[in-house]
Amino acid sequence: MPSPTEFSTTPADNTTIGGVNIAENCSPGGLNDVERYLAATIRVAWDAIPDANALMPKAGGAFTNQITRQGRGGYLHFSSASLTDGQVYALPEGNARPAAAEGVIVFYYS
């Protein structure tokens, strides 16, 4: 089965793909076979994405379903890249404030 993991990130190291020689002076028919192999590899990778049509585009778009995650905390969005800490605290009234950092949010309850 085609897999992108067989490809090297160093272009010069990719002299065979799917067992087909694509090194310099290779057969022109081999290039046709490799193009078909690459198309199949892309399709296998696409089919492995649970719902590829629901992926967020690079620009624009909006998530319309509930976002879930494992672990603690929620998803935060800051309008400035300088606000990187993103910790949220809910503390009983009278507790000391956590160490301040850009983007920290503290809620006190009684």
Buried (B, 14 or more C-beta within 10 A) or exposed (E): EBEEEEEEEEEEEBEBBBEBBBEEEBEEEBBEBBEEBBEEBEEEBEEEEEEEEEEEEEEEEEEEEEEEEEEEEEEEEEEEEEBEBBEBEEEEEEEEEEEEEEBBEEEEEE
